[in-house]
Amino acid sequence: MLRSRLRNRLFLVLAMAAVPLAVEAVLVDGPLHGHPAARLLFLVVALATAGTLGGSLVAQLDKSHRELRERHRFSEALIDNMASITVVLDEQRNVVRFNRAAEAVSGRTEAEVLGQSYWSLLVGDDERAELQAIFSRVAAGEGPIQHESHWITVAGRKRIIRWTRTVVTDDRGEVRYFIANGIDVTEIKADEAELRLAASVFRNTSEAVVVADAEAHILSVNPAFTELTGYTASEVVGKNPRLVKSGRHDQQFYRTMWTDLLATGEWRGEIWNRRKNGETFLAWQTISAVRDDSGSIIRFVSVFSDITELHLKDEQLRHQAYHDALTGLPNRLLLQDRLAQGIEAARRHRTALALLFIDLDRFKEVNDNLGHDVGDMVLVEVASRIHSALRRSDTVARLGGDEFVVVVHDVATSGEVTEVTEVAEKLLARIVMPMRLNGHSVEVGASIGIALFSRNGSDVTSLMKAADAAMYQAKAAGRSCFRFFDAASWPDGAIPA
């Protein structure tokens, strides 16, 4: 455009220069030839034309020069203030322009790199051949070309730059400049790698993962969720996670869960869920709230796994720790715990509590004559008979050997002896009934000692000692009977240790 305007102005100058020549032809060769006034007129016209021509030409050239300077400043400011990296190289691949974004990323100033080889400054040896091939393709007219390569900063770090490369040619089509515009995508690439890793973990983790929006509508689930619950993604997306609700927890459980989640941003614990086929399973579940920069919840992420088998194993271990292996009854540890709880409840409700210490009669003869296998069968059968004679609220335990203990809770203090006597008589009647075991008819009896809270003791140890002492009193009375503890039967009223 600028060239065209200059050409038009040149034509105007040439046309104006022809005016005095035409005037001279009229005055010299025409009718006014030789007249003094004619020569004066010629001189005036020539001078006026020359002055006008010169002044116009200078003004136009000055204006064009100003426009060129303004355009140059504008283009320089535009390049410098572009957010993208801009690098201009000459045909020898030396730097001729290096904008501020390029300075910021590389750590080098334009003054430091001007005239320097692009290869020696910013490109690693491992990528030089690839970039040379790209320059050759751009120079051959195959452009613009987009690609990614590394830039080596002044600190020696590699930044990933996404480039668009092209060339500027002259009127003959020769390459004058290589222009590259780039964006530093190092962080973007790192984020993409993290997202790919997260997506891979999401797909391949063995734990079920559920992602829901702020309104608790499911957005996505992973394959482990489908394997664990039986629900496919298409069946649950858009729905509320309550579809796996087991019904084994009350509303207060879920209210507490959501209160904790919203208050702290996380909830974790054991929860019973339900599979698509209706089967329930115990899960260890973590729910996290994801917030945006303003603090508003935008996502809920739930991760859970099936711990039913672990729970059962744990329950089994706990059972083994607190129960007798042969009969399945509570052992001494669990008995002491339940007795302590019973004492506290009796104290709080102002009721009585009875402790019955049972020792089988003639059990040693069974073991000696019929063997330990039959002896074990006797113990199992007696345990069952004692258990069936009690209320659900009462406790029966096996201490070891042929010793059993019964805790009768919530006994009325007004008729405690009568009520406990009825329990003891029922137990004796059940125990002495003949048993048919392994082809043998077996009969055993029982001696029962009874201690009452708080008459015979106010804690676990004293009650156990009193009941044990009363059992020996029953043995001394002829066996197959029961006795309440009588402190007067012992010297100075002391209970034997």
HELIX and SHEET records of a PDB file:
HELIX    1   1 LEU A    2  ASP A   29  1                                  28    
HELIX    2   2 PRO A   36  ASP A   80  1                                  45    
HELIX    3   3 ARG A  100  SER A  106  1                                   7    
HELIX    4   4 GLU A  110  VAL A  113  1                                   4    
HELIX    5   5 TYR A  118  LEU A  122  1                                   5    
HELIX    6   6 ASP A  125  ALA A  139  1                                  15    
HELIX    7   7 THR A  186  ASN A  204  1                                  19    
HELIX    8   8 PRO A  223  THR A  229  1                                   7    
HELIX    9   9 ALA A  233  VAL A  236  1                                   4    
HELIX   10  10 PRO A  241  VAL A  244  5                                   4    
HELIX   11  11 GLN A  251  THR A  264  1                                  14    
HELIX   12  12 THR A  308  TYR A  322  1                                  15    
HELIX   13  13 ARG A  332  HIS A  349  1                                  18    
HELIX   14  14 PHE A  363  LEU A  370  1                                   8    
HELIX   15  15 HIS A  372  SER A  388  1                                  17    
HELIX   16  16 THR A  413  GLY A  415  5                                   3    
HELIX   17  17 GLU A  416  ILE A  431  1                                  16    
HELIX   18  18 VAL A  460  ALA A  476  1                                  17    
HELIX   19  19 ALA A  487  SER A  489  5                                   3    
HELIX   20  20 PRO A  491  GLY A  493  5                                   3    
SHEET    1   A 5 VAL A  95  PHE A  98  0                                        
SHEET    2   A 5 ILE A  85  ASP A  90 -1                                        
SHEET    3   A 5 VAL A 175  ASP A 184 -1                                        
SHEET    4   A 5 LYS A 158  THR A 169 -1                                        
SHEET    5   A 5 ILE A 145  ILE A 152 -1                                        
SHEET    1   B 5 ILE A 218  VAL A 221  0                                        
SHEET    2   B 5 ALA A 208  ASP A 213 -1                                        
SHEET    3   B 5 ILE A 297  ASP A 306 -1                                        
SHEET    4   B 5 THR A 280  ARG A 291 -1                                        
SHEET    5   B 5 GLU A 266  ARG A 274 -1                                        
SHEET    1   C 5 THR A 395  GLY A 400  0                                        
SHEET    2   C 5 GLU A 403  VAL A 411 -1                                        
SHEET    3   C 5 ALA A 352  ASP A 361 -1                                        
SHEET    4   C 5 GLY A 445  PHE A 453 -1                                        
SHEET    5   C 5 PHE A 482  PHE A 484  1                                        
SHEET    1   D 2 MET A 435  LEU A 437  0                                        
SHEET    2   D 2 HIS A 440  VAL A 442 -1                                        
END                                                                             
